[in-house]
């Protein structure tokens, strides 16, 4: 059962992503989704339990999502988690920085639910193999 943490300051976006992921049969029969509205709240949630994937918005109220990726990759407990960035800022610069910091995938907002599900599925598969693949 994949455990996924969603980090976005928009409650509507978190609800949309949750619905897409919980209804995605290609992720498995059961998907456990938790969410956070801020980076520091997400760090506390990650400290309390293991996640297989983390979906991170770049613009958060307390810490930049890219900085959060940096912290996660430096953690010996979470450095292998699949990281998927979602953002309305999808320039080549942001994408490049996300991948250099260790993201597995980047999904530009707005996105169809299938794009998020596909990115999470591919990221879970590559993280389990210890790979990082730009998408």
Secondary structure, DSSP 8 states (H G I E B T S, - for coil): -EEEEEE-S-HHHHHHHHHHHHT-GGG-S-EEEEEESSHHHHHHHHHHS--SEEEEES--SSS-HHHHHHHHHH-TTTTTSEEEEEES---HHHHHHHHHHT-SEEEESS--HHHHHHHHHHHHHHHHTT-----
